[in-house]
Amino acid sequence: MQITTVLSSVTIMAIIILFGTIIALTGKVTDESKQLLVMIIINVAVPAVILNGVFTTDINAELISKIVAIFVISIIFNAIGIGLGWISAILFGFRTMKAKKLAILAGLGNTGFIGIPVCITLFGPTGGLLAAIYDAGLDVIVFTLVTMLLKEEKLSLKSFKELVNIPIAAVIIGISTAIIGYEPPAVFKNLASILAGLAAPLAMLYIGLLIPAFFREKKKVPVRFVSVSLLMKLLIIPLILIAILQIIPVTNDLKLIALIQVSMPTFTLATVLFARYAKDEDTAVATTVYSTIFSLLTIPLIAFIGYSFL
C-alpha cells in the first residue's frame, strides 16, 4: 500500500461526498430516499463486495487463517477502543451515561459503510473480504458490549439475533461455498463484480447528502464532548493501535487492513443505537458528521505514520 494510493482514494472520496452535498443543496432529498440508499448499500452493494472477494480469491488454509486472525484482531481492537474512550471520558470529567456514550463514539469506527469500500479500493477484492470480516467483529462488539452498556442489561438471545444480517449471511455463504469447492456460474461472478463497484460511490454520496441537512438545522453541538470524541477516534486511539500492531505476529497485509479500519470515522449505527437506548440522537449525528469530514485529513496521516512503522 503506497501513501499516494491512500491520498488518491481519500481525494476521490472527498469529491464524491461533495457531489452528494451539491445534490442535497440543489434538490429535495427526503428521508425516504436516503433510507432507500442505505438499504441498497447494506443489502446489495456490501454483500456483493464480500461475494466478489470470495469469487476472485483462492480460499485456502492461509486465507482461512487470515480470516480468523482479522476477526480476532477486530474484536480485541474494538474492545480496546471502547476502553480507551472510557478512560478519556473519565479524564475529561464525563461520568455515567455520558462516559459510556463517549467511549462508544471514540472507540468504534465506520468499518462497514466506509471501511469495506476503502479497503477494496486499496487492497482489491481479497482486501474487501478481510475488511468485511473485520466489520463482522465490530458487529459482535456492537450487539453485545455496546448494547449492554447502553441498556444496562444482561446479554440476551435477542442481542445475538441482531447479528444476523445480509452482509454476515454473505460472508457465511461465500466462504462455505468456497470451502466445499462450489464454482458459481460466470453470470453470478460478473453480477457480484458489477454490484460491488456500487459500494464506495453510493456510501460517499450518502454521507454528502447528510451534511447540508445537519448544518441547516443548526442544532446545538456539545463542543467539548464531540471534540474529545473526535480527538480519540481519529488520532489518539489509531496511534496507540499502530504501536500494538507492531508487536502482533500477523502478516503485513492484515496489519495494513486493520490500520485502515481503525482510522475510520465514527460508525453511523451510533445514531440508531443512541436514539433507541439513550434518547440522544443529536450527539451521535454531530460526532458522526464531523468525524467523517475530518477523517478525510486524518486517514492519510494515520496511513503515513502506520506505513512508516509497520
C-alpha positions in Angstrom: 0.0 0.0 0.0 1.5 3.3 -1.1 0.6 6.6 0.6 -0.1 8.1 -2.9 -2.8 5.4 -3.3 -4.4 6.3 0.0 -4.3 10.0 -0.9 -5.8 9.3 -4.2 -8.6 7.2 -2.7 -9.4 9.8 0.0 -9.4 12.5 -2.6 -11.9 10.6 -4.7 -14.0 10.0 -1.5 -14.0 13.8 -0.8 -15.1 14.6 -4.4 -18.0 12.1 -4.3 -19.0 13.4 -0.9 -19.0 16.9 -2.5 -21.2 15.6 -5.3 -23.7 14.3 -2.7 -23.6 17.6 -0.8 -24.3 19.5 -4.1 -27.2 17.2 -4.9 -28.7 17.8 -1.4 -28.3 21.6 -1.8 -29.8 21.8 -5.2 -32.7 19.3 -4.9 -35.1 17.9 -2.4 -33.7 14.8 -0.7 -36.3 13.1 1.5 -35.6 10.8 4.5 -37.2 8.0 2.5 -34.8 8.4 -0.4 -31.8 8.4 2.0 -33.1 5.3 3.7 -33.5 3.6 0.3 -29.9 4.4 -0.5 -28.8 2.9 2.9 -30.8 -0.3 2.1 -29.2 -0.6 -1.3 -25.7 -0.1 0.2 -26.1 -2.5 3.1 -28.3 -5.2 1.5 -26.9 -5.2 -2.1 -23.6 -3.4 -2.6 -21.8 -4.6 0.6 -22.8 -8.3 0.2 -21.7 -8.1 -3.4 -18.3 -6.8 -2.2 -18.0 -9.8 0.1 -19.1 -12.4 -2.5 -16.8 -10.8 -5.2 -13.9 -11.1 -2.7 -14.7 -14.8 -2.3 -15.3 -15.5 -6.0 -12.0 -13.8 -7.0 -9.8 -15.3 -4.2 -8.4 -18.7 -3.7 -9.9 -19.9 -0.4 -7.0 -21.9 1.1 -5.7 -22.7 4.5 -3.6 -19.5 4.5 -6.6 -17.3 3.8 -8.8 -19.1 6.4 -6.1 -18.4 9.0 -6.1 -14.7 7.9 -9.9 -14.6 8.2 -9.7 -16.0 11.8 -6.9 -13.6 12.7 -8.6 -10.4 11.4 -11.8 -11.4 13.2 -10.0 -11.8 16.5 -8.0 -8.6 15.9 -11.2 -6.7 15.2 -12.9 -7.9 18.5 -9.8 -7.1 20.5 -9.2 -3.7 18.9 -12.8 -2.5 19.1 -12.9 -3.6 22.8 -9.6 -1.7 23.4 -11.0 1.3 21.6 -14.1 1.4 23.8 -11.9 1.0 26.9 -9.6 3.9 25.8 -12.6 6.0 25.0 -14.0 5.4 28.5 -10.6 6.3 30.2 -10.5 9.6 28.2 -14.1 10.3 29.2 -13.2 9.9 32.9 -10.1 12.0 32.5 -12.1 14.9 30.9 -14.7 14.8 33.7 -17.5 12.9 32.0 -19.4 10.4 34.1 -22.2 7.7 33.9 -24.0 7.6 30.6 -22.0 10.5 29.0 -18.8 8.5 29.7 -20.4 5.4 28.1 -21.5 7.3 25.0 -18.1 9.0 24.5 -16.4 5.6 24.9 -18.6 4.1 22.1 -18.3 7.1 19.8 -14.5 7.2 20.3 -13.9 3.5 20.2 -15.9 2.3 17.2 -15.4 3.2 13.5 -17.4 3.0 10.3 -15.7 -0.2 9.2 -18.5 -1.4 7.1 -20.2 1.6 5.4 -16.9 3.3 4.6 -14.1 0.9 5.6 -15.1 -2.0 3.3 -15.3 0.2 0.1 -12.0 1.9 1.0 -10.2 -1.4 1.6 -11.4 -2.9 -1.6 -10.1 0.2 -3.4 -6.7 -0.1 -1.7 -6.3 -3.9 -1.5 -8.6 -5.4 -4.1 -11.3 -8.0 -3.6 -9.4 -10.0 -1.0 -8.9 -6.8 1.0 -12.6 -6.2 0.8 -13.4 -9.7 2.1 -11.0 -9.3 5.0 -12.4 -5.8 5.8 -15.8 -7.4 5.9 -14.6 -9.9 8.4 -13.2 -7.1 10.5 -16.6 -5.4 10.3 -18.2 -8.6 11.5 -16.0 -8.5 14.6 -17.3 -4.9 15.2 -20.8 -6.1 14.9 -20.2 -8.7 17.6 -19.0 -5.9 19.9 -21.9 -3.6 19.0 -24.6 -6.1 19.7 -23.0 -7.4 22.9 -20.8 -5.0 24.8 -22.3 -1.7 23.3 -25.9 -2.7 23.8 -25.1 -3.9 27.3 -23.5 -0.5 28.1 -26.4 1.5 26.8 -29.2 -0.7 28.1 -27.5 -1.6 31.3 -28.9 -5.1 30.9 -27.5 -8.6 30.7 -27.0 -10.1 27.3 -30.0 -11.9 25.8 -30.7 -14.1 22.8 -32.3 -11.1 21.1 -29.0 -9.3 21.1 -27.3 -12.1 19.3 -30.2 -12.4 16.8 -29.4 -8.8 15.7 -26.0 -10.1 14.5 -27.9 -11.9 11.7 -28.0 -9.6 8.7 -27.4 -9.9 4.9 -23.7 -8.9 4.9 -23.0 -11.5 7.6 -25.0 -14.1 5.6 -22.9 -13.2 2.5 -19.7 -14.0 4.5 -21.0 -17.3 5.7 -22.5 -18.4 2.3 -19.5 -17.2 0.3 -16.8 -18.9 2.5 -18.9 -22.1 2.9 -19.4 -22.4 -0.9 -15.6 -21.8 -1.5 -14.6 -24.4 1.1 -16.7 -27.1 -0.4 -15.3 -26.2 -3.8 -18.5 -24.9 -5.5 -17.8 -22.9 -8.6 -20.6 -20.3 -9.2 -21.7 -19.6 -12.8 -19.9 -16.8 -14.6 -23.1 -14.7 -14.6 -23.1 -14.6 -10.8 -19.4 -13.7 -10.7 -19.9 -10.9 -13.1 -23.0 -9.7 -11.3 -21.1 -9.6 -7.9 -18.3 -7.7 -9.5 -20.6 -5.1 -11.0 -22.7 -4.6 -7.9 -19.5 -4.5 -5.7 -18.5 -1.4 -7.6 -21.5 0.5 -6.2 -20.5 0.3 -2.6 -17.9 3.0 -2.4 -19.6 5.7 -4.5 -23.0 5.2 -3.0 -21.6 5.3 0.5 -19.8 8.6 -0.2 -22.9 10.1 -1.9 -25.0 9.2 1.2 -22.6 11.0 3.5 -22.7 14.0 1.2 -26.5 14.0 1.4 -26.4 14.2 5.2 -24.1 17.2 5.5 -26.4 20.1 4.3 -29.3 19.0 6.5 -27.1 18.7 9.5 -25.7 22.2 9.2 -29.1 23.6 8.1 -30.8 22.5 11.3 -28.2 24.4 13.4 -28.6 22.2 16.4 -26.6 22.9 19.5 -23.5 20.7 19.5 -21.8 19.8 22.8 -18.4 21.1 21.6 -16.3 19.7 24.5 -17.9 16.2 24.3 -17.6 16.0 20.5 -14.0 17.4 20.4 -12.8 14.7 22.9 -14.6 12.0 20.9 -13.0 13.2 17.6 -9.5 13.5 19.1 -9.6 10.0 20.5 -11.3 8.3 17.5 -9.3 9.9 14.7 -5.8 10.4 16.3 -5.1 9.0 19.8 -6.7 5.5 19.5 -5.3 4.8 16.0 -1.8 5.8 17.1 -2.0 3.5 20.1 -3.3 0.7 18.0 -0.4 1.3 15.5 2.0 0.6 18.4 0.1 -2.6 19.2 0.1 -3.7 15.5 3.9 -3.6 15.5 4.2 -6.4 18.0 1.3 -8.6 16.7 2.6 -11.7 14.8 0.4 -11.4 11.7 1.2 -10.8 8.1 1.7 -7.2 6.9 -1.4 -7.2 4.7 -3.6 -7.9 7.8 -1.8 -5.1 9.7 -2.5 -2.6 6.9 -6.1 -3.6 6.6 -6.5 -3.3 10.4 -4.7 0.1 10.2 -7.2 1.4 7.7 -10.1 0.1 9.6 -9.1 1.7 12.9 -8.6 5.1 11.2 -12.2 5.1 10.0 -14.6 7.9 11.4 -17.3 7.2 14.0 -19.7 4.4 13.0 -23.1 5.6 11.6 -25.0 2.9 13.6 -24.3 5.0 16.7 -27.1 7.4 15.7 -29.6 4.5 15.7 -28.4 3.0 18.9 -28.3 6.3 20.8 -31.8 7.2 19.6 -33.1 3.8 20.7 -31.4 3.3 24.0 -30.1 6.7 25.2 -32.7 9.1 23.7 -29.8 11.2 22.3 -29.6 11.0 18.5 -28.2 14.6 18.0 -24.9 14.0 19.8 -24.3 10.8 17.7 -25.2 12.6 14.5 -22.9 15.6 15.2 -20.0 13.3 16.1 -20.5 11.1 13.0 -20.7 14.0 10.6 -17.7 15.9 12.0 -15.6 12.8 12.3 -16.4 11.8 8.7 -15.4 15.3 7.4 -12.1 15.4 9.5 -11.3 11.8 8.6 -10.5 12.9 5.1 -7.5 14.6 6.6 -6.6 12.1 9.3 -6.8 8.9 7.3 -3.8 9.8 5.1 -2.0 11.0 8.2 -2.6 7.7 10.1 -1.8 5.7 6.9 1.5 7.6 6.5 2.5 7.1 10.2 1.5 3.4 10.1 3.2 2.8 6.8 6.4 4.2 8.2 6.4 1.9 11.2 4.7 -1.4 10.1 
